[in-house]
Amino acid sequence: MPNRSPAHPVGLDSSKPAIGSHSHLPGFGWALLTGVAIFWGTNWVAIKISVAEIPIWQYRVTTAMFAGLVLLAMAKLGGHSLALPRFIWRRFALAALFNITGWQILSAYAAHMIASGKAAVLAYTMPIWTTLLAVIFLRERLTWRILAALALSALGVFVLISSGIDALGASPLGILLAVLAAFSWAAGTIVQKSIRWPIPVIVLAGWQLLLGGIPILIVALFAGPIVIQNASAPALLALAYSLMVPMLFGQYAWFKVVSLFPATVAAIGSVMVPMVGMLSGAVFLGEPLGWREVTALLSIVGAISLIVFQPKTGSPAALKR
């Protein structure tokens, strides 16, 4: 799978974690992953406020296209070339299809058909799918830490949806689309790590947002009249937050995390996002926070701890291949 031909220029290598000569996972990567969790998690509050007045397709295409253009402008100002080598086009398009188009469209429909909070939790089952795909395509080795972390993550998701099994059952298509959204993101992560990318992360993220946003734009144009300009100040402020922080910082940070960590570690870390979303919903929107939510949160903290707090001797279990 990974292309290591010497004829290809060496740049960002997303097929192996860039950890240098040290055996421990890089602290910079964990800082980025924490930022992704906080900003993508609180973005669910911003989405809820915005899509109450802005059609979700217009919301999605605005954030994707704007973030893509800004990231590419920043890359150009930073002296990076925006050219994409021909040999990466196929995998680049495939990654954009899974990472941006598939995730955005499938999760949007899922959120429309079932409760948005439940859709978010189901969509963030991506670590399970990423792990399975990584074992098949990247030959990553499963260890007891990874398995235990996955089990705790699954427990957290199950506890969250246990109070609404009947409601979820009323829309099986919505459930299916949420799970397919998770699978789409996981597949994008695997594609991301299957090639030696010769371009900077910021260029990679910018072009993927633009390319993956094209199908979303097509849907938005046919979904109804443009009404985003009629939204209230709170809705537009929430949209501005989504544009500037979760999309710009979050997209760049996520692609960087994928380049630093094995696919399984990056995906398990990302499961923190719905937990932050749950807590921010309780703080900012007054959504319920009961024993199920707390139990799920503790399960996820346990999963992350298994990955972060590893023995100081030898290679981290998650990096053994």
C-alpha positions as a LaTeX table, in Angstrom:
\begin{tabular}{lrrr}
\hline
Residue & $x$ (\AA) & $y$ (\AA) & $z$ (\AA) \\
\hline
Met1 & 0.00 & 0.00 & 0.00 \\
Pro2 & 2.44 & 2.79 & 0.99 \\
Asn3 & 4.30 & 4.10 & $-2.04$ \\
Arg4 & 7.98 & 4.34 & $-1.19$ \\
Ser5 & 9.42 & 4.57 & $-4.69$ \\
Pro6 & 12.63 & 6.64 & $-4.66$ \\
Ala7 & 11.37 & 8.39 & $-7.78$ \\
His8 & 8.73 & 10.08 & $-5.67$ \\
Pro9 & 9.82 & 13.17 & $-3.71$ \\
Val10 & 9.88 & 12.77 & 0.04 \\
Gly11 & 7.75 & 15.12 & 2.09 \\
Leu12 & 5.00 & 14.51 & 4.55 \\
Asp13 & 4.96 & 10.79 & 5.24 \\
Ser14 & 1.49 & 9.87 & 6.42 \\
Ser15 & 2.11 & 6.17 & 6.30 \\
Lys16 & 4.30 & 6.07 & 9.40 \\
Pro17 & 4.19 & 8.16 & 12.54 \\
Ala18 & 6.89 & 10.82 & 12.63 \\
Ile19 & 8.28 & 10.21 & 16.10 \\
Gly20 & 11.98 & 10.52 & 15.42 \\
Ser21 & 14.34 & 8.35 & 17.48 \\
His22 & 12.14 & 8.34 & 20.56 \\
Ser23 & 9.78 & 5.52 & 21.34 \\
His24 & 7.06 & 7.68 & 22.87 \\
Leu25 & 4.24 & 9.43 & 21.08 \\
Pro26 & 5.01 & 13.14 & 20.42 \\
Gly27 & 3.62 & 15.67 & 22.89 \\
Phe28 & 2.99 & 18.12 & 20.05 \\
Gly29 & 0.65 & 15.59 & 18.47 \\
Trp30 & $-1.29$ & 15.15 & 21.70 \\
Ala31 & $-1.62$ & 18.95 & 22.02 \\
Leu32 & $-3.05$ & 19.13 & 18.51 \\
Leu33 & $-5.39$ & 16.22 & 19.19 \\
Thr34 & $-6.64$ & 17.93 & 22.36 \\
Gly35 & $-7.31$ & 21.09 & 20.39 \\
Val36 & $-9.20$ & 19.11 & 17.76 \\
Ala37 & $-11.35$ & 17.54 & 20.48 \\
Ile38 & $-12.17$ & 20.88 & 22.12 \\
Phe39 & $-12.93$ & 22.86 & 18.97 \\
Trp40 & $-14.67$ & 20.12 & 17.01 \\
Gly41 & $-16.62$ & 19.20 & 20.14 \\
Thr42 & $-17.86$ & 22.75 & 20.79 \\
Asn43 & $-18.60$ & 23.07 & 17.08 \\
Trp44 & $-21.69$ & 20.88 & 17.58 \\
Val45 & $-23.15$ & 23.73 & 19.65 \\
Ala46 & $-22.32$ & 26.20 & 16.88 \\
Ile47 & $-23.88$ & 23.89 & 14.28 \\
Lys48 & $-27.07$ & 23.56 & 16.31 \\
Ile49 & $-27.40$ & 27.34 & 16.61 \\
Ser50 & $-26.60$ & 27.95 & 12.93 \\
Val51 & $-28.70$ & 25.27 & 11.24 \\
Ala52 & $-31.77$ & 26.40 & 13.16 \\
Glu53 & $-31.82$ & 29.22 & 10.57 \\
Ile54 & $-29.33$ & 28.20 & 7.86 \\
Pro55 & $-30.03$ & 25.11 & 5.71 \\
Ile56 & $-27.45$ & 22.48 & 6.58 \\
Trp57 & $-26.21$ & 22.16 & 2.99 \\
Gln58 & $-25.48$ & 25.87 & 2.79 \\
Tyr59 & $-23.82$ & 25.69 & 6.18 \\
Arg60 & $-21.61$ & 22.73 & 5.17 \\
Val61 & $-20.50$ & 24.13 & 1.83 \\
Thr62 & $-19.74$ & 27.54 & 3.34 \\
Thr63 & $-17.45$ & 26.11 & 6.00 \\
Ala64 & $-15.68$ & 23.64 & 3.70 \\
Met65 & $-15.05$ & 26.03 & 0.82 \\
Phe66 & $-14.07$ & 28.98 & 3.00 \\
Ala67 & $-11.67$ & 26.93 & 5.10 \\
Gly68 & $-10.12$ & 25.36 & 2.01 \\
Leu69 & $-9.49$ & 28.73 & 0.35 \\
Val70 & $-8.04$ & 30.26 & 3.52 \\
Leu71 & $-5.71$ & 27.33 & 4.15 \\
Leu72 & $-4.41$ & 27.47 & 0.59 \\
Ala73 & $-3.93$ & 31.26 & 0.87 \\
Met74 & $-1.98$ & 30.74 & 4.10 \\
Ala75 & 0.12 & 28.07 & 2.42 \\
Lys76 & 0.91 & 30.40 & $-0.48$ \\
Leu77 & 1.84 & 33.25 & 1.86 \\
Gly78 & 4.08 & 30.80 & 3.72 \\
Gly79 & 6.01 & 30.10 & 0.55 \\
His80 & 4.56 & 26.64 & $-0.18$ \\
Ser81 & 3.79 & 25.47 & $-3.69$ \\
Leu82 & 0.13 & 24.64 & $-4.26$ \\
Ala83 & 0.91 & 22.18 & $-7.04$ \\
Leu84 & $-0.23$ & 18.58 & $-6.64$ \\
Pro85 & 2.12 & 15.98 & $-8.14$ \\
Arg86 & 0.36 & 13.85 & $-10.72$ \\
Phe87 & 1.19 & 10.54 & $-9.02$ \\
Ile88 & $-0.91$ & 11.43 & $-5.93$ \\
Trp89 & $-4.05$ & 12.55 & $-7.77$ \\
Arg90 & $-5.93$ & 9.25 & $-7.51$ \\
Arg91 & $-5.39$ & 8.72 & $-3.79$ \\
Phe92 & $-5.83$ & 12.41 & $-3.10$ \\
Ala93 & $-9.26$ & 12.40 & $-4.75$ \\
Leu94 & $-10.18$ & 9.22 & $-2.89$ \\
Ala95 & $-9.14$ & 10.73 & 0.45 \\
Ala96 & $-11.15$ & 13.90 & $-0.28$ \\
Leu97 & $-14.17$ & 11.79 & $-1.20$ \\
Phe98 & $-14.05$ & 9.94 & 2.13 \\
Asn99 & $-12.68$ & 12.66 & 4.46 \\
Ile100 & $-14.82$ & 15.56 & 3.26 \\
Thr101 & $-17.65$ & 14.62 & 0.88 \\
Gly102 & $-18.73$ & 11.34 & 2.43 \\
Trp103 & $-18.43$ & 12.52 & 6.01 \\
Gln104 & $-20.22$ & 15.83 & 5.43 \\
Ile105 & $-23.10$ & 14.48 & 3.34 \\
Leu106 & $-23.75$ & 11.27 & 5.27 \\
Ser107 & $-23.54$ & 12.92 & 8.69 \\
Ala108 & $-25.81$ & 15.76 & 7.50 \\
Tyr109 & $-28.53$ & 13.36 & 6.41 \\
Ala110 & $-28.12$ & 11.33 & 9.60 \\
Ala111 & $-28.47$ & 14.44 & 11.74 \\
His112 & $-31.62$ & 15.33 & 9.82 \\
Met113 & $-33.24$ & 11.92 & 10.33 \\
Ile114 & $-32.35$ & 11.29 & 13.98 \\
Ala115 & $-31.42$ & 13.48 & 16.96 \\
Ser116 & $-28.28$ & 15.43 & 16.15 \\
Gly117 & $-26.55$ & 14.49 & 19.43 \\
Lys118 & $-27.19$ & 10.80 & 18.91 \\
Ala119 & $-26.09$ & 11.11 & 15.26 \\
Ala120 & $-22.82$ & 12.69 & 16.40 \\
Val121 & $-22.09$ & 9.89 & 18.86 \\
Leu122 & $-22.88$ & 7.18 & 16.29 \\
Ala123 & $-20.78$ & 8.95 & 13.67 \\
Tyr124 & $-17.81$ & 9.02 & 16.04 \\
Thr125 & $-17.65$ & 5.24 & 16.22 \\
Met126 & $-14.96$ & 5.74 & 13.58 \\
Pro127 & $-12.15$ & 4.27 & 15.81 \\
Ile128 & $-13.73$ & 0.83 & 15.49 \\
Trp129 & $-13.80$ & 1.01 & 11.70 \\
Thr130 & $-10.36$ & 2.63 & 11.48 \\
Thr131 & $-8.81$ & $-0.11$ & 13.58 \\
Leu132 & $-10.33$ & $-2.85$ & 11.47 \\
Leu133 & $-9.27$ & $-1.17$ & 8.24 \\
Ala134 & $-5.76$ & $-0.48$ & 9.60 \\
Val135 & $-5.28$ & $-4.15$ & 10.46 \\
Ile136 & $-6.36$ & $-5.15$ & 6.95 \\
Phe137 & $-4.64$ & $-2.51$ & 4.83 \\
Leu138 & $-1.82$ & $-1.03$ & 6.95 \\
Arg139 & $-0.91$ & $-4.26$ & 8.79 \\
Glu140 & $-1.00$ & $-2.52$ & 12.15 \\
Arg141 & $-0.81$ & $-4.89$ & 15.09 \\
Leu142 & $-3.57$ & $-5.04$ & 17.68 \\
Thr143 & $-2.37$ & $-5.18$ & 21.30 \\
Trp144 & $-4.27$ & $-5.52$ & 24.54 \\
Arg145 & $-4.10$ & $-1.73$ & 25.07 \\
Ile146 & $-5.70$ & $-1.01$ & 21.71 \\
Leu147 & $-8.34$ & $-3.69$ & 22.24 \\
Ala148 & $-9.15$ & $-2.45$ & 25.74 \\
Ala149 & $-9.32$ & 1.15 & 24.54 \\
Leu150 & $-11.67$ & 0.14 & 21.73 \\
Ala151 & $-13.84$ & $-1.81$ & 24.17 \\
Leu152 & $-14.10$ & 1.18 & 26.51 \\
Ser153 & $-14.88$ & 3.47 & 23.59 \\
Ala154 & $-17.63$ & 1.12 & 22.43 \\
Leu155 & $-18.99$ & 0.97 & 25.98 \\
Gly156 & $-19.15$ & 4.75 & 26.10 \\
Val157 & $-21.05$ & 4.93 & 22.82 \\
Phe158 & $-23.48$ & 2.18 & 23.89 \\
Val159 & $-24.22$ & 3.86 & 27.21 \\
Leu160 & $-24.95$ & 7.13 & 25.42 \\
Ile161 & $-27.46$ & 5.61 & 23.03 \\
Ser162 & $-29.00$ & 3.19 & 25.55 \\
Ser163 & $-31.57$ & 5.73 & 26.70 \\
Gly164 & $-32.84$ & 6.24 & 23.18 \\
Ile165 & $-32.86$ & 2.81 & 21.54 \\
Asp166 & $-36.59$ & 3.09 & 20.81 \\
Ala167 & $-36.22$ & 6.53 & 19.27 \\
Leu168 & $-33.25$ & 5.42 & 17.19 \\
Gly169 & $-35.21$ & 2.45 & 15.95 \\
Ala170 & $-37.83$ & 4.78 & 14.49 \\
Ser171 & $-35.36$ & 5.80 & 11.79 \\
Pro172 & $-33.08$ & 2.87 & 10.88 \\
Leu173 & $-31.91$ & 4.71 & 7.76 \\
Gly174 & $-30.64$ & 7.57 & 9.94 \\
Ile175 & $-28.71$ & 5.09 & 12.08 \\
Leu176 & $-27.23$ & 3.47 & 9.00 \\
Leu177 & $-26.16$ & 6.81 & 7.52 \\
Ala178 & $-24.49$ & 7.84 & 10.80 \\
Val179 & $-22.49$ & 4.61 & 10.87 \\
Leu180 & $-21.62$ & 5.01 & 7.18 \\
Ala181 & $-20.37$ & 8.52 & 7.96 \\
Ala182 & $-18.05$ & 7.00 & 10.57 \\
Phe183 & $-16.88$ & 4.40 & 8.06 \\
Ser184 & $-16.25$ & 7.12 & 5.46 \\
Trp185 & $-14.01$ & 9.07 & 7.85 \\
Ala186 & $-12.18$ & 5.89 & 8.83 \\
Ala187 & $-11.59$ & 4.98 & 5.19 \\
Gly188 & $-10.25$ & 8.49 & 4.58 \\
Thr189 & $-7.83$ & 8.08 & 7.48 \\
Ile190 & $-6.54$ & 4.83 & 6.02 \\
Val191 & $-6.10$ & 6.37 & 2.56 \\
Gln192 & $-4.36$ & 9.31 & 4.23 \\
Lys193 & $-1.80$ & 6.99 & 5.76 \\
Ser194 & $-1.34$ & 4.73 & 2.74 \\
Ile195 & 0.89 & 7.06 & 0.73 \\
Arg196 & 4.04 & 9.12 & 1.26 \\
Trp197 & 2.58 & 12.59 & 0.72 \\
Pro198 & 5.11 & 14.99 & $-0.87$ \\
Ile199 & 3.17 & 18.15 & 0.04 \\
Pro200 & 2.81 & 20.13 & 3.29 \\
Val201 & $-0.12$ & 19.32 & 5.55 \\
Ile202 & $-1.70$ & 22.75 & 5.08 \\
Val203 & $-1.76$ & 22.29 & 1.28 \\
Leu204 & $-3.14$ & 18.78 & 1.66 \\
Ala205 & $-5.93$ & 19.98 & 3.96 \\
Gly206 & $-6.81$ & 23.00 & 1.81 \\
Trp207 & $-7.14$ & 21.10 & $-1.46$ \\
Gln208 & $-9.07$ & 18.26 & 0.16 \\
Leu209 & $-11.60$ & 20.72 & 1.59 \\
Leu210 & $-12.09$ & 22.36 & $-1.81$ \\
Leu211 & $-12.22$ & 19.14 & $-3.80$ \\
Gly212 & $-14.40$ & 17.36 & $-1.29$ \\
Gly213 & $-16.66$ & 20.41 & $-1.04$ \\
Ile214 & $-17.57$ & 20.41 & $-4.74$ \\
Pro215 & $-20.23$ & 17.65 & $-4.47$ \\
Ile216 & $-21.61$ & 19.41 & $-1.38$ \\
Leu217 & $-21.84$ & 22.65 & $-3.37$ \\
Ile218 & $-23.76$ & 20.88 & $-6.13$ \\
Val219 & $-26.26$ & 19.51 & $-3.61$ \\
Ala220 & $-26.59$ & 22.91 & $-1.91$ \\
Leu221 & $-27.41$ & 24.63 & $-5.21$ \\
Phe222 & $-30.28$ & 22.25 & $-5.87$ \\
Ala223 & $-31.52$ & 21.85 & $-2.28$ \\
Gly224 & $-33.33$ & 25.20 & $-2.12$ \\
Pro225 & $-32.94$ & 28.98 & $-2.30$ \\
Ile226 & $-29.92$ & 30.69 & $-0.71$ \\
Val227 & $-31.12$ & 32.13 & 2.60 \\
Ile228 & $-27.91$ & 32.35 & 4.60 \\
Gln229 & $-27.95$ & 36.15 & 4.29 \\
Asn230 & $-31.23$ & 36.27 & 6.23 \\
Ala231 & $-29.85$ & 34.57 & 9.34 \\
Ser232 & $-29.78$ & 36.36 & 12.69 \\
Ala233 & $-26.64$ & 37.67 & 14.40 \\
Pro234 & $-26.31$ & 34.66 & 16.78 \\
Ala235 & $-26.58$ & 32.22 & 13.86 \\
Leu236 & $-24.00$ & 34.15 & 11.83 \\
Leu237 & $-21.66$ & 34.41 & 14.83 \\
Ala238 & $-21.92$ & 30.66 & 15.33 \\
Leu239 & $-21.16$ & 30.18 & 11.64 \\
Ala240 & $-18.14$ & 32.50 & 11.94 \\
Tyr241 & $-16.85$ & 30.43 & 14.88 \\
Ser242 & $-17.20$ & 27.24 & 12.84 \\
Leu243 & $-15.35$ & 28.84 & 9.96 \\
Met244 & $-12.45$ & 30.31 & 11.88 \\
Val245 & $-11.74$ & 27.73 & 14.59 \\
Pro246 & $-13.07$ & 24.18 & 14.07 \\
Met247 & $-12.67$ & 24.25 & 10.29 \\
Leu248 & $-9.38$ & 26.16 & 9.90 \\
Phe249 & $-7.52$ & 24.95 & 12.98 \\
Gly250 & $-9.34$ & 21.63 & 13.25 \\
Gln251 & $-8.79$ & 20.47 & 9.68 \\
Tyr252 & $-5.10$ & 21.39 & 9.68 \\
Ala253 & $-4.54$ & 19.84 & 13.11 \\
Trp254 & $-6.32$ & 16.62 & 12.18 \\
Phe255 & $-4.24$ & 16.06 & 9.04 \\
Lys256 & $-1.11$ & 16.76 & 11.10 \\
Val257 & $-2.22$ & 14.29 & 13.79 \\
Val258 & $-2.75$ & 11.61 & 11.13 \\
Ser259 & 0.80 & 12.21 & 9.91 \\
Leu260 & 2.23 & 11.87 & 13.44 \\
Phe261 & 0.28 & 8.93 & 14.86 \\
Pro262 & $-0.72$ & 5.44 & 13.71 \\
Ala263 & $-4.27$ & 5.39 & 12.33 \\
Thr264 & $-5.63$ & 3.54 & 15.37 \\
Val265 & $-4.22$ & 6.04 & 17.89 \\
Ala266 & $-5.40$ & 9.06 & 15.92 \\
Ala267 & $-8.90$ & 7.63 & 15.59 \\
Ile268 & $-9.23$ & 6.57 & 19.25 \\
Gly269 & $-8.12$ & 10.06 & 20.29 \\
Ser270 & $-10.76$ & 11.63 & 18.07 \\
Val271 & $-13.50$ & 9.87 & 20.03 \\
Met272 & $-13.07$ & 12.64 & 22.61 \\
Val273 & $-14.92$ & 14.98 & 20.25 \\
Pro274 & $-18.50$ & 13.79 & 20.99 \\
Met275 & $-17.67$ & 13.83 & 24.69 \\
Val276 & $-16.69$ & 17.50 & 24.49 \\
Gly277 & $-19.80$ & 18.07 & 22.40 \\
Met278 & $-21.93$ & 16.47 & 25.10 \\
Leu279 & $-20.39$ & 18.60 & 27.86 \\
Ser280 & $-20.53$ & 21.84 & 25.85 \\
Gly281 & $-24.16$ & 21.14 & 24.99 \\
Ala282 & $-24.92$ & 20.85 & 28.69 \\
Val283 & $-23.04$ & 24.07 & 29.52 \\
Phe284 & $-24.16$ & 26.29 & 26.64 \\
Leu285 & $-27.53$ & 24.83 & 25.64 \\
Gly286 & $-28.75$ & 23.33 & 28.92 \\
Glu287 & $-28.92$ & 19.81 & 27.50 \\
Pro288 & $-29.26$ & 16.96 & 30.04 \\
Leu289 & $-26.13$ & 15.54 & 31.67 \\
Gly290 & $-26.99$ & 12.46 & 33.70 \\
Trp291 & $-25.38$ & 9.23 & 34.82 \\
Arg292 & $-25.29$ & 7.84 & 31.28 \\
Glu293 & $-23.34$ & 10.83 & 30.01 \\
Val294 & $-20.92$ & 10.72 & 32.96 \\
Thr295 & $-20.39$ & 6.96 & 32.57 \\
Ala296 & $-19.69$ & 7.40 & 28.87 \\
Leu297 & $-17.25$ & 10.21 & 29.61 \\
Leu298 & $-15.34$ & 8.07 & 32.13 \\
Ser299 & $-15.19$ & 5.23 & 29.61 \\
Ile300 & $-13.62$ & 7.50 & 27.02 \\
Val301 & $-11.14$ & 8.95 & 29.52 \\
Gly302 & $-10.13$ & 5.39 & 30.36 \\
Ala303 & $-9.66$ & 4.58 & 26.67 \\
Ile304 & $-7.46$ & 7.62 & 26.11 \\
Ser305 & $-5.44$ & 6.90 & 29.27 \\
Leu306 & $-4.55$ & 3.43 & 27.98 \\
Ile307 & $-2.93$ & 5.05 & 24.96 \\
Val308 & $-1.32$ & 8.08 & 26.62 \\
Phe309 & 0.06 & 6.51 & 29.81 \\
Gln310 & 2.23 & 3.72 & 28.45 \\
Pro311 & 5.32 & 2.11 & 29.99 \\
Lys312 & 8.48 & 4.16 & 29.50 \\
Thr313 & 10.50 & 1.17 & 28.42 \\
Gly314 & 10.17 & $-0.20$ & 24.93 \\
Ser315 & 7.98 & 0.93 & 22.11 \\
Pro316 & 4.45 & 1.99 & 22.80 \\
Ala317 & 2.07 & $-0.80$ & 22.11 \\
Ala318 & 0.14 & 1.26 & 19.62 \\
Leu319 & 3.23 & 1.75 & 17.45 \\
Lys320 & 4.16 & $-1.92$ & 17.10 \\
Arg321 & 3.45 & $-3.12$ & 13.60 \\
\hline
\end{tabular}
